[in-house]
Amino acid sequence: MTFRVRLTLLVGSAIALTVASASLAVWIVAKHELRNEVDNALAARVQLSQTHHSDFGPLEGDPTTYVQPVDGSGNTVPGALIPVTSRIRAVASHVHNGYFADQVIRSTHVRLLVAPTQNGAIVAVRSLKETDHSLHRIGLALILIGGAGVALAAALAAFVAAAALRPVRRLTAAADQVASTGDLTERVHVSGGDELGRLAARFNAMLAALEGSVGAQRRLVADASHELRTPLTAVRTNMELIREGKLPADEAKRALDEALVEVDSLTSLLSDLVELARGEERKLRIEEVQLDDLVASSVERAKSRAPHATFVTSLSHTQVQADPVLLERAVSNLLDNAVKYSPPGAPIEVTVREGEVVVADHGPGVAPEDLPRIFDRFYRAASARSLPGAGLGLAIVREAAEAHGGRATAETSPAGARFRLTLPVGPAPA
């Protein structure tokens, strides 16, 4: 059974139950009103009989009403039509109060009123034939009207279910289209701001995010393939030259050294690719980190890698909640980037203050057109394409900052470039 059929049945059943309940309530109210009219007529007839003691038996002009007296001993007039029961005798002997009741006398459904008098009781009956006939007609009319209402409700329920599930059908069709073709550009038309409209909007947002993620992965693979091709070609060429054995010893050594440099470049590139590929799946190992000590250690390692570089540090005591491995990688990338672009003898200024790491160099700076993309993966400015590197270091810096709830920014001036790694000072990120 489809959801549309179930929804139709549920809506139709709810409306049918409402119509049936309303019809039953109308019938009960009608019955109550008609019975009240009969009871009032009986009470008036009894009152009239008490005033005119000779008015017993059928009332002239009203053969449906009959009155008979009962004395205190339970006796009645000769030829009486109403049998005297023990309950009637109890009222006549003033043991019980008067009452109304339904009764069948000589196969006739009647309404009975027993009222006490000074010397006994008066029993009045009125035929309910017309009342029952009226109730029957009212009930039949309510059944016909209710049936028509239920049929109309079923039709309306089917229409409402079809209209309500139209956005769901569009979502299903879009999901089937994506599943069968893999086309992530598929979108669902969003109409209205109700729950289904918000669901369609969320579905579109999910497809857009998935499209962006898959696109980023494809670009990463394409860019990585391009970056890997050059060092692999250089290594292959040098190895072939060495294998042929035709190079002089000094040239063979130079070719081997170049191959080792390219292997180191490949190792660094693959390490960066693995770091970036982890992306949001990275599980941070958050702990309390002394940021100034971590930066100081990174500066010492940068000095060992680049003895010609000059570092000037200003490190204030700062504690942050962070993953020390990822944070150290980001700081090292900033230092290596500064070393790469700083002219010989120019100082590299490293500052730590209130959760912020600032690395400033005195190199050529960053061109204004390059600033918006300086942290993108594999992006290299025109002035940097002749230098070693694949354009992944600053991308790792940005991802490390965002993973900790911080940000990475770049500034440029005639004096050089300034990079900031800002981390929140407070509770650890979720």
N, C-alpha and C positions, 0 to 999 in steps of 0.2 A: 504494500500500500504506500503510495507516494505521500510526501509531506503535504502536497496540495489537497489530496483527498482527505487526509486526516484533518487538515485545517478546516476544510469545508464541512466535514462531519461535526467537528467541535463547535464551529460557529452556528451551524444549523441546529444542532442539539440545544445549544444555549438559548437561541431564539425560540425554538419549539417549546422548551421548558417554560420560558417566560410567557409565551402565548397561552399555554395550557394553565399555568398558574393564574394568569389574569382572567381567563374564561371561568375557571373554577371559583374565583373570588366573586365574579359577577353573578354566577349562578347562586352562590350562597347568599349574597346580598339580596337578590331577587326573592329567593325562598323566604328569607327572614322578613322582608317587607310584606309579602303575600300572607304569611302566617300571622303577622301583626294585624293585618286587616281582618282576618278571620277571628282572631282573639278579641279584637275590639268590638266586632259585631256580636260575638257571643256574650261579652260582658254587658253590652247595651241591652241585649235581649233578656238577660237575667235580671238586670235592674228594672226593666219594664215589667217583667213577670212579678217581681216583688211588689211593685206599685199596684198592678192590676192582678189580683190573685186568681182571676178566672182565665188568664191567658196562659193556658197550658196546652201542650200538643203543638202541632205545626202552626206557625205564624201565618196569618192570612196574607197572601201575596208573596210569601217567602217559604216555599215548601222545602227548602234545603235546611232549614233550622227547626229543631224540635226541642221542646222543654217539658220536663216532667218533675213533679215534687217528690221528695222522699222525707218521711217523718223521722223522728228521733229514734224509732225502733227499727228503721230500715225498710219500712213498708212503703209502697207506692200505689198509684192509682191503678184501677183495673185496666187491663189491656195495654199496659205501658210497653214501649218499644225498647227502652234502654234497660239492660240487665243491671241489677243492683249488686255490686261487688262489695267485698269486705272493706275495700278502701273507701268506697262511697259511704258505707255505713259508718266508718270511723269519722268522716267529715260530718255526717248527719248527727252523730252523737257528740259532736264537738270535741272529739279526741285529736283530730288532725285538722290542719288548715285546708282551705280550698286549693284546687290545682287545675292546670291545663294538661291534657294528654291526648296523644293520638290513639285511635282504637278502630278496630274493624267490627262493625255491627251489621249482621245479615249481609256479609260480603261487600259491605260498603265502607270505604276508608273515610272516617269522620274525625273531626276535631272536637274534643269533649272538655267541658268546663263544669267543675263541681264547686258550687259556692255555698257556704253555710248560711242558714237563716235562723230565725229565733226558734222555730219549732222543728227544724231538721236541716234539709239542704235542697237546693235546686240543681238539677242536672240539665245542662244544655249541650246539644250536639249540633254540628253543622257539617254537611257533606264537603269533603275536600276534592270532589271530582273535578270541579272547574279549576281549583288551585293546582291540582296535580297535572291537569291538562295544560295549563299555562306554563308550569315549570317544565313539562316535557317539550313544549314548543320552544321555550327559551333555551333549554339544553340542546335541542337539535340545531337551533340557529347558531348557538355558540360553537357546536362541533363543526358545522359547515364553515363558519367564519374562521374558526381556529385552524381547520384543515387548509383552507385557502391561504391563511397567514403563514402556516408552516411551509407550504409549497413555495410561496413567495420568498420566505426566509431562506429556503434551500437555494433558490436561484440567486438571491442576493449574496448568500454566503459563497457560492461558487464564483460569482463575479468579483467579490471582495478578495477572495483567496488568490484568484488569478492576477488581480491588480497589485495586491500586496507582495506577491512573489515574483513579479516581473523583474525587479532589481536583482533578486537572487538568481533568476534564470540568466540574466546578463553576466553576473559574476561567474556562474557555472560555465557559461559558454566561453568567457575569457580564460578561465582556468584550463578548460579543455584545449583551447587554442594554444595556450602557452605550453601545455604538457605535450601536445602533438607536434608542434613546430619548433619549440624552443625560442620563439620570438618574444623577447622581453620588452619590446616596444608596445605591446598590446596594452590598451587602457580601457577602463569601464566608464561609461558616461555617468556622471554624478548628477542626480536631480534631487533637490530637497536637502534639508539638514536634519532629517530624522535618523533613527538608528541605522537603517539600511543605507541611507546616504552616507553616513559617517563610515560604515563598513566598506562601501565602495571606495571612498576616499582613502581609507587605510590600505585597501587592497592595491590601489594605484600607487600609493607611497611605497608599499612593500615591493611592487614590481620595479619602481624607479630605483629604490635602493639596491635591489638585486641586479638591475641592469648596470648601475654604476659600479657595483662590486665586481661583476663579471668583466665589465669593460676595463676596470683598473687592473684586474688580474691579467687580462690579455695584453694590456699595454706594458705591464711589468714583464711578462714573458718576452714580448717583442723587443722591448728596450734591453732586457738582459741578454737576449740572443745577439743583439747588435753589439753590445759592449763586450761580450765574451769572444766574439768572432775575431776582433783585432789582436788581442794578446795570444789567442790560440794559434792564429796564423803566424805571428812572429815566432812563437816557440817552435812550431812545426818547421818553419823555414830554417831556423838556426840549428835544430836537431838534424835535419837532412844534410845541411852543409857539413856539420861535424861528422856525421856517419860516412859521408863520401870520402873524408880524409884528405881532401885536396887543399884545405886551408893551411896556411903557415901556423905555427904554434901560437904566436901572439894573437892572430885573428881568431883562431879556434877558441882561445881562452876568452876573448872579447865576446864571441858569439855565445859561449856558455854562460858568461856573466849576464848578458842580455836576456838569455832564456830564463835564468834564475830570477831576474827582476820581474819578468812577465809572469812567472809562476807566483811570485809574492803578490803581484797585482791581482792575479786571479784568485788567490786565497783570500785577500782582503775583500774583493768584490763578492765572492760567494758568501763570505761571512756577513757582509752587509745585506745581501739578498735574503739570507735566512732570517736575519733580524727583522727586515721589513715584511717578509712573508708571514711572520707570526702575527703581526698586526694586532687586531682586537682579541685574538685568541690567547695573547700573552697573559700569563698569570703572574702578576706582580708579587714579589716577596717583600712586603712593606715592613720596614723597621725604622727605628730612630737613627738618623744619619747626621753626623757632624759635617755640615756642608763645607765649611772652611778647611777642615782636615782633608776631606775627599778631593777638593780642588788643589790643595797643596801637593798631594800625592800625584795627581794627574800632571801638574806642572813639572814635577821632578822627572816623571817618565818622559814627558815631551822634551825636556832638556837632553835626556840621554839619547833620544831619537834624532834630535836636531841640535848638536852642540853649538852650532854657530848662532842660534837664536838667543835673543835677550828677553827675559821675562821680568816684568815689574809687577809685583803683587801687592794688593791691599785687601786682606782677608779679615773680615769681622766675624766674631763668634756667631754662628747661626746653626740652629737645629731644624731639620725638616723630617717629615715622614715620607720615605721613598724607598724604591728598590735600588740598593746601592750599585748593583752591577749595571743596570740600565742607565742610571744617572751618571756613573763614571764613564760609560761609553759615550754618552752625549757630550760631556765636558771634554773628553779627549778629542772628539771630532771637532769641537769648536777651536781647541788649541792647534790641532793639525791644520785646520783651515787657515788660521792666522799665520802659522809658520809658512804655509805655502805662498801666501801673498805678501808677506812683509819683506821689504828690501833688507839687505845685509846691514847689520848694526842698528836698525831701527827697533825700538823697544815694543814689546807686546804687553799691553796693560791688562792685567787680570784683577777683577774686583769681585768681592763677595760681600753682600750687605742685605739683610732682611729677606732671605730666601731668594735672592736674585744673583745670578752669575753673569758678569759682563766681561766680554773679551773684545778688546779694541786693538786694531793694528794700524800701521801707518803706510799701508799699501795703496794701490790705485782706487780702492773703494768699490762700490757697486753702482753700476749704471742705473739711472732711474727706471728705465724700461725693464731691468732685470729684477728689481726689488719685489714685485708681486709674485714672482715665480722662483725666487732664490731657494725656497725650501721644498720645491717639487722634486719628485724622484727623477733621477737621470738628467735633470736640467743643469746645463752648464752655460755660463755666459760666454759670449764670443771671445772675450779676453782670456778665458780660462781653458779653452779647448786644447791649447798646446801644452798644458800642465798635466801631470799625472792625476788620476782619479776618475771615478765614474759618475760623479754627481749624486752620490747616495748619502754622504756624511751629514749634510744639513737636513736631509729628509729624516734621518734617524733622530737628529736633535729635536725636530718638531714633534715626531711621534712620541718620543720619550716625554717631552713636556706635556703633551695632551693626555698621555696615559696617566700622568700624575695630577691632572686637573690644572695644569699651568699653561704657559704659552711661550713660543719662541718668536722673536722679532729681530729685524735687521735695520740698521740705520747707516747712512753714508754721508760723508762730508769731504771737503778737500783734504782733510788730514788723514782720511782712511775710512775703514769700515768698523762698525761697532755692532756686535751680536749680543742679544740678551736672552738668557734662559731664566724664566721667572717661575718659581714654584710656590704653591700656597703654603703658608706657615700656619699649621693647625692640625686638626684630626687627619688621619690617613684617608686617602680617597677610597671609595667603595670598590 
